[in-house]
């Protein structure tokens, strides 16, 4: 067998392999930026994600799936067509709200051009009851029967931190103890002295008494002289 035929067969096999694995070799996620730059984050924290998806090739039967757990998520995607020796052309592709965006393979698969998607995702960290991990962004290729291709794309998670509530301590109840009178054993207890009721008995005036006695003495003297 000639060397030309061997080379031809090797090239043919290589092309078949590349065709069977377009999701692995045909595209990549680049320039991923997430603000805030790292977790954990609190619920309702605003989050912005920007990245670029570069396509050298893509299986037209498959789908590019982009997903987030962010609340109130909004997506803005632009598409840039890159053709050799021709200025790149950028055009809006979609603007959508929701947790998931899917782009069909026909939009992403071209033979003589490369494609770049510029994606901006905005949302807020979801409201959760307890601390847990949530997906900020996941980009993956899905087959025609809606099965994700493993080892494709990226997946980035953040911890949503919820502090453990501190149980409220009721204020202490103030109790008033009955007042106790403690008697000092060294101090004699005063005894109650009965109070004597004072009475007044009127008697003869002193001048009157003296006058009567003087009159009696004079009367007796006169009587004796007779």
C-alpha positions as CSV (number, residue, x, y, z in Angstrom):
1,X,0.0,0.0,0.0
2,X,1.4,3.4,-1.0
3,X,2.2,6.0,1.6
4,X,-0.4,8.3,-0.1
5,X,-3.2,5.8,0.6
6,X,-2.1,5.4,4.2
7,X,-2.1,9.1,4.8
8,X,-5.5,9.5,3.2
9,X,-6.9,6.8,5.5
10,X,-5.4,8.5,8.6
11,X,-6.9,11.8,7.6
12,X,-10.3,10.2,6.9
13,X,-10.3,8.5,10.4
14,X,-9.3,11.8,12.1
15,X,-12.1,13.6,10.4
16,X,-14.6,11.0,11.5
17,X,-13.3,11.2,15.1
18,X,-13.6,15.0,15.1
19,X,-17.1,14.7,13.7
20,X,-18.1,12.3,16.5
21,X,-16.7,14.6,19.3
22,X,-17.6,18.2,18.3
23,X,-18.6,19.1,21.8
24,X,-15.2,18.2,23.2
25,X,-13.0,19.7,20.6
26,X,-15.2,22.2,18.9
27,X,-16.0,24.9,21.4
28,X,-14.9,26.4,24.7
29,X,-15.9,29.0,27.4
30,X,-13.4,31.9,27.8
31,X,-13.0,35.1,29.8
32,X,-15.5,34.1,32.6
33,X,-16.0,36.9,35.1
34,X,-18.4,36.7,38.1
35,X,-19.1,39.7,40.3
36,X,-18.8,39.3,43.3
37,X,-15.6,37.4,42.6
38,X,-16.1,34.6,45.1
39,X,-18.6,33.1,47.5
40,X,-20.2,32.8,49.9
41,X,-22.9,35.4,49.2
42,X,-26.0,36.3,51.1
43,X,-29.5,35.8,49.6
44,X,-30.7,38.7,47.4
45,X,-27.0,39.7,46.6
46,X,-26.8,41.1,43.0
47,X,-24.6,38.9,40.8
48,X,-23.3,39.6,37.3
49,X,-21.7,37.0,35.0
50,X,-20.0,37.7,31.7
51,X,-18.2,35.2,29.4
52,X,-17.5,34.3,25.8
53,X,-18.2,31.0,24.1
54,X,-15.9,30.4,21.1
55,X,-17.0,27.9,18.5
56,X,-14.6,26.3,16.0
57,X,-17.3,23.7,15.2
58,X,-20.5,22.4,16.6
59,X,-22.8,19.5,16.0
60,X,-25.9,20.9,14.2
61,X,-28.1,18.2,15.9
62,X,-27.1,19.3,19.4
63,X,-28.0,22.2,21.6
64,X,-26.0,24.7,23.7
65,X,-27.7,24.8,27.2
66,X,-26.9,27.7,29.6
67,X,-28.5,27.5,33.1
68,X,-28.4,29.5,36.4
69,X,-30.0,29.2,39.9
70,X,-30.0,33.0,40.2
71,X,-33.3,34.6,40.9
72,X,-34.7,37.2,38.4
73,X,-32.2,36.1,35.8
74,X,-31.8,38.1,32.6
75,X,-29.7,37.1,29.6
76,X,-28.3,39.2,26.8
77,X,-26.4,37.3,24.1
78,X,-24.7,38.7,21.0
79,X,-23.2,36.7,18.2
80,X,-20.0,37.5,16.3
81,X,-19.2,35.8,12.9
82,X,-15.5,35.5,12.3
83,X,-14.5,34.8,8.6
84,X,-11.0,34.8,7.4
85,X,-10.0,38.0,5.6
86,X,-13.4,39.6,6.3
87,X,-14.1,42.0,9.2
88,X,-16.0,40.3,12.1
89,X,-19.7,41.0,12.2
90,X,-21.5,41.3,15.6
91,X,-25.3,41.2,15.9
92,X,-27.8,40.7,18.7
93,X,-28.9,37.1,19.2
94,X,-31.3,37.1,22.1
95,X,-32.4,38.8,25.2
96,X,-34.4,36.7,27.6
97,X,-35.5,36.3,31.2
98,X,-35.5,33.0,33.1
99,X,-33.2,30.4,34.5
100,X,-32.3,28.7,31.2
101,X,-31.3,29.7,27.6
102,X,-30.9,27.2,24.8
103,X,-29.3,27.8,21.4
104,X,-29.8,25.3,18.6
105,X,-27.0,23.8,16.7
106,X,-28.0,25.2,13.3
107,X,-27.2,28.7,14.6
108,X,-23.8,27.6,15.9
109,X,-22.6,25.2,13.2
110,X,-20.8,26.7,10.1
111,X,-18.1,25.1,8.0
112,X,-16.1,28.1,6.8
113,X,-16.5,30.5,9.8
114,X,-16.0,30.6,13.5
115,X,-18.5,32.0,15.9
116,X,-18.3,33.8,19.3
117,X,-21.1,34.3,21.7
118,X,-20.8,37.2,24.2
119,X,-23.0,36.5,27.2
120,X,-24.1,38.8,30.0
121,X,-26.1,37.3,32.8
122,X,-27.6,39.3,35.7
123,X,-29.6,38.2,38.7
124,X,-29.7,37.9,42.5
125,X,-28.6,35.1,44.8
126,X,-31.7,33.0,45.6
127,X,-33.6,33.2,48.8
128,X,-32.9,30.0,50.7
129,X,-33.9,28.8,54.2
130,X,-30.5,27.5,55.1
131,X,-26.9,27.6,53.8
132,X,-26.4,25.6,50.6
133,X,-24.6,25.6,47.2
134,X,-26.3,27.0,44.2
135,X,-25.3,27.1,40.5
136,X,-24.3,30.6,39.4
137,X,-23.6,29.5,35.8
138,X,-23.5,26.2,33.8
139,X,-22.8,26.0,30.1
140,X,-23.1,22.5,28.6
141,X,-23.8,20.8,25.3
142,X,-26.9,18.6,25.1
143,X,-27.6,15.9,22.5
144,X,-30.6,15.7,20.3
145,X,-32.3,13.4,22.8
146,X,-31.9,16.0,25.6
147,X,-28.9,14.3,27.3
148,X,-26.0,16.4,28.6
149,X,-22.6,15.6,27.2
150,X,-20.2,15.1,30.2
151,X,-16.9,16.9,30.3
152,X,-18.2,19.8,28.2
153,X,-18.5,23.4,29.1
154,X,-18.2,24.8,32.7
155,X,-20.1,24.8,35.9
156,X,-19.6,27.4,38.7
157,X,-21.3,27.2,42.1
158,X,-21.4,29.6,45.0
159,X,-22.4,29.0,48.6
160,X,-25.5,30.9,49.6
161,X,-24.9,31.7,53.3
162,X,-27.8,32.0,55.7
163,X,-26.7,32.7,59.4
164,X,-28.2,30.5,62.0
165,X,-30.8,32.5,64.0
166,X,-30.0,33.0,67.6
167,X,-32.8,32.0,69.9
168,X,-34.3,34.9,71.7
169,X,-33.8,34.9,75.5
170,X,-36.8,36.2,77.4
171,X,-36.1,39.1,79.8
172,X,-35.7,38.0,83.4
173,X,-38.9,38.2,85.5
174,X,-38.5,40.5,88.4
175,X,-40.0,39.0,91.6
176,X,-40.6,41.1,94.7
177,X,-39.8,39.2,97.9
178,X,-42.0,40.0,101.0
179,X,-40.2,42.4,103.4
180,X,-39.1,40.7,106.5
181,X,-38.5,42.6,109.7
182,X,-35.5,41.2,111.5
183,X,-35.3,42.1,115.2
184,X,-31.9,42.7,116.7
185,X,-31.5,40.4,119.6
186,X,-29.2,42.9,121.4
187,X,-31.8,45.6,121.5
188,X,-34.6,45.1,124.0
189,X,-38.0,45.4,122.6
190,X,-39.8,48.4,124.1
191,X,-42.7,47.4,126.3
192,X,-46.0,49.2,126.0
193,X,-46.7,51.2,129.3
194,X,-50.4,51.6,129.9
195,X,-51.4,55.2,130.1
196,X,-53.3,56.3,133.3
197,X,-56.2,58.4,132.6
198,X,-56.0,61.6,134.6
199,X,-59.1,62.7,136.5
200,X,-59.9,66.1,138.1
201,X,-61.8,66.4,141.3
202,X,-62.7,70.0,142.1
203,X,-62.2,71.0,145.8
204,X,-62.7,74.2,147.9
205,X,-60.6,77.2,146.9
206,X,-57.7,77.8,149.3
207,X,-58.8,81.4,150.2
208,X,-62.2,80.3,151.2
209,X,-60.9,77.6,153.4
210,X,-58.6,79.9,155.2
211,X,-61.4,82.5,155.8
212,X,-63.6,79.9,157.3
213,X,-60.9,78.7,159.7
214,X,-60.2,82.3,160.8
215,X,-63.8,83.0,161.4
216,X,-64.1,79.8,163.5
217,X,-61.1,80.8,165.6
218,X,-62.6,84.2,166.3
219,X,-65.9,82.7,167.2
220,X,-64.4,80.3,169.7
221,X,-62.4,83.2,171.3
222,X,-65.4,85.4,171.8
223,X,-67.3,82.5,173.2
224,X,-64.7,81.8,175.8
225,X,-64.5,85.4,177.0
226,X,-68.1,85.4,177.8
